[in-house]
Structures are given as C-alpha cells and as structure tokens.
Amino acid sequence: MAKRILIIDDEETIQTVVRFGIRLAAGWEVITASSGSTGIATAQAERPDVILLDVMMPEMDGISTFKILQSHPETEQIPVILLTAKAQAAEQRQFDELGVSGVITKPFNSLNLPEQITKLLYWQ
C-alpha cells in the first residue's frame, strides 16, 4: 500500500518539487499544507504516514507546529521529519532533543527523498 506523506512548507516551489519527486520515485501520495495551522488540521484529518515539516515558516514555525502535533492524541504518533536549511550541530542537537524522527537539509534531491525517509523511519 502506498505511503501518505504530508508536507508542511510555506514555499509552493518546495511543495511542488517534493510532490513531484516522491510521486515519481516511490508512487506515494503527497498532501500539502502551506502553514503550521493548516498542517495541523490536515494531519488530524488525513492521518498521514509521515510529516515533512519546514522549520522556517511565518506565523507558526516548524518547532511550534511540531510541539502542537505532539500534544494531540490524533497526531502524536505520526513521525515528523524536519526540512531545514540550518544544519549546524547546535540546531541538530535541539532537533534531536525535541524528538523528531529525522532532519533533511535543504537543498535536497527530491528523487532521493523516499530513500531518505525510508532510512530515517526504518521502513522496509
């Protein structure tokens, strides 16, 4: 059965590239949201297999979005992988301490995303 991926990113270009790469490389379904609040509502309604979450977004950033997702019973078990242009060691430690399932740094090759997601989540 095809995986369902929710990408929460305020940049439409990133959404398009991710959707294209994941569909082409793995045939997975991709759902998109352009803000943290929309992403939370979408995650609660759609129950995706994984959420790809941009760290830097206006209004509600990725960290705040992640904390809210973790506080709701409907979404607390959904693995979250952060997408970030920041990959310094200090930030990486902060992300690990939050309990995210992984971090993928931008820029990335969208055709490699399914492989990266599979490795981070130990999917077969």
Contacts in CASP RR format, 6 or more apart in sequence:
PFRMAT RR
TARGET T0000
AUTHOR 0000-0000-0000
METHOD contacts of the structure
MODEL  1
MAKRILIIDDEETIQTVVRFGIRLAAGWEVITASSGSTGIATAQAERPDV
ILLDVMMPEMDGISTFKILQSHPETEQIPVILLTAKAQAAEQRQFDELGV
SGVITKPFNSLNLPEQITKLLYWQ
2 26 0 8 1.000
2 27 0 8 1.000
2 28 0 8 1.000
2 29 0 8 1.000
3 26 0 8 1.000
3 28 0 8 1.000
3 29 0 8 1.000
3 49 0 8 1.000
3 50 0 8 1.000
3 123 0 8 1.000
4 28 0 8 1.000
4 29 0 8 1.000
4 30 0 8 1.000
4 31 0 8 1.000
4 46 0 8 1.000
4 47 0 8 1.000
4 48 0 8 1.000
4 49 0 8 1.000
5 18 0 8 1.000
5 22 0 8 1.000
5 28 0 8 1.000
5 29 0 8 1.000
5 30 0 8 1.000
5 31 0 8 1.000
5 48 0 8 1.000
5 49 0 8 1.000
5 50 0 8 1.000
5 51 0 8 1.000
5 52 0 8 1.000
5 117 0 8 1.000
6 30 0 8 1.000
6 31 0 8 1.000
6 32 0 8 1.000
6 33 0 8 1.000
6 39 0 8 1.000
6 42 0 8 1.000
6 43 0 8 1.000
6 46 0 8 1.000
6 48 0 8 1.000
6 50 0 8 1.000
6 51 0 8 1.000
6 52 0 8 1.000
7 14 0 8 1.000
7 15 0 8 1.000
7 18 0 8 1.000
7 19 0 8 1.000
7 30 0 8 1.000
7 31 0 8 1.000
7 32 0 8 1.000
7 33 0 8 1.000
7 51 0 8 1.000
7 52 0 8 1.000
7 53 0 8 1.000
7 83 0 8 1.000
8 32 0 8 1.000
8 33 0 8 1.000
8 34 0 8 1.000
8 35 0 8 1.000
8 36 0 8 1.000
8 38 0 8 1.000
8 39 0 8 1.000
8 42 0 8 1.000
8 51 0 8 1.000
8 52 0 8 1.000
8 53 0 8 1.000
8 54 0 8 1.000
8 57 0 8 1.000
8 62 0 8 1.000
8 65 0 8 1.000
9 15 0 8 1.000
9 18 0 8 1.000
9 32 0 8 1.000
9 34 0 8 1.000
9 52 0 8 1.000
9 53 0 8 1.000
9 54 0 8 1.000
9 57 0 8 1.000
9 83 0 8 1.000
10 34 0 8 1.000
10 35 0 8 1.000
10 54 0 8 1.000
10 57 0 8 1.000
10 58 0 8 1.000
11 54 0 8 1.000
12 34 0 8 1.000
14 54 0 8 1.000
14 83 0 8 1.000
14 106 0 8 1.000
15 32 0 8 1.000
15 34 0 8 1.000
17 110 0 8 1.000
18 30 0 8 1.000
18 52 0 8 1.000
18 110 0 8 1.000
18 113 0 8 1.000
19 30 0 8 1.000
19 32 0 8 1.000
20 110 0 8 1.000
21 110 0 8 1.000
21 111 0 8 1.000
21 113 0 8 1.000
21 114 0 8 1.000
22 28 0 8 1.000
22 30 0 8 1.000
22 110 0 8 1.000
22 113 0 8 1.000
22 114 0 8 1.000
23 29 0 8 1.000
23 30 0 8 1.000
24 111 0 8 1.000
25 110 0 8 1.000
25 111 0 8 1.000
25 112 0 8 1.000
25 113 0 8 1.000
25 114 0 8 1.000
25 115 0 8 1.000
26 114 0 8 1.000
28 114 0 8 1.000
31 42 0 8 1.000
31 46 0 8 1.000
31 48 0 8 1.000
33 39 0 8 1.000
33 41 0 8 1.000
33 42 0 8 1.000
35 57 0 8 1.000
35 58 0 8 1.000
35 59 0 8 1.000
35 60 0 8 1.000
36 57 0 8 1.000
36 59 0 8 1.000
36 60 0 8 1.000
36 62 0 8 1.000
36 64 0 8 1.000
36 65 0 8 1.000
37 59 0 8 1.000
37 60 0 8 1.000
37 65 0 8 1.000
39 51 0 8 1.000
39 65 0 8 1.000
40 65 0 8 1.000
40 68 0 8 1.000
40 69 0 8 1.000
40 72 0 8 1.000
40 75 0 8 1.000
43 51 0 8 1.000
43 69 0 8 1.000
43 74 0 8 1.000
43 75 0 8 1.000
43 78 0 8 1.000
44 72 0 8 1.000
44 74 0 8 1.000
44 75 0 8 1.000
47 74 0 8 1.000
47 75 0 8 1.000
47 78 0 8 1.000
48 78 0 8 1.000
49 78 0 8 1.000
49 79 0 8 1.000
50 78 0 8 1.000
50 79 0 8 1.000
50 80 0 8 1.000
50 81 0 8 1.000
50 101 0 8 1.000
50 117 0 8 1.000
50 121 0 8 1.000
51 69 0 8 1.000
51 78 0 8 1.000
51 79 0 8 1.000
51 80 0 8 1.000
51 81 0 8 1.000
52 81 0 8 1.000
52 83 0 8 1.000
52 104 0 8 1.000
52 113 0 8 1.000
52 117 0 8 1.000
53 62 0 8 1.000
53 65 0 8 1.000
53 66 0 8 1.000
53 80 0 8 1.000
53 81 0 8 1.000
53 82 0 8 1.000
53 83 0 8 1.000
54 62 0 8 1.000
54 82 0 8 1.000
54 83 0 8 1.000
54 84 0 8 1.000
55 61 0 8 1.000
55 62 0 8 1.000
55 63 0 8 1.000
55 82 0 8 1.000
55 83 0 8 1.000
55 84 0 8 1.000
55 85 0 8 1.000
55 86 0 8 1.000
56 62 0 8 1.000
56 84 0 8 1.000
56 85 0 8 1.000
56 86 0 8 1.000
57 65 0 8 1.000
60 68 0 8 1.000
62 82 0 8 1.000
63 98 0 8 1.000
66 80 0 8 1.000
66 82 0 8 1.000
66 98 0 8 1.000
66 100 0 8 1.000
67 98 0 8 1.000
69 75 0 8 1.000
69 76 0 8 1.000
69 78 0 8 1.000
69 80 0 8 1.000
70 76 0 8 1.000
79 101 0 8 1.000
79 120 0 8 1.000
79 121 0 8 1.000
80 100 0 8 1.000
80 101 0 8 1.000
80 102 0 8 1.000
81 100 0 8 1.000
81 101 0 8 1.000
81 102 0 8 1.000
81 103 0 8 1.000
81 104 0 8 1.000
81 117 0 8 1.000
81 120 0 8 1.000
81 121 0 8 1.000
82 95 0 8 1.000
82 100 0 8 1.000
82 102 0 8 1.000
82 103 0 8 1.000
82 104 0 8 1.000
83 103 0 8 1.000
83 104 0 8 1.000
83 105 0 8 1.000
83 106 0 8 1.000
83 108 0 8 1.000
84 91 0 8 1.000
84 95 0 8 1.000
84 103 0 8 1.000
84 104 0 8 1.000
84 105 0 8 1.000
84 106 0 8 1.000
85 105 0 8 1.000
85 106 0 8 1.000
86 105 0 8 1.000
87 103 0 8 1.000
87 105 0 8 1.000
92 103 0 8 1.000
95 102 0 8 1.000
95 103 0 8 1.000
101 120 0 8 1.000
101 121 0 8 1.000
102 120 0 8 1.000
104 113 0 8 1.000
104 116 0 8 1.000
104 120 0 8 1.000
108 116 0 8 1.000
117 123 0 8 1.000
END
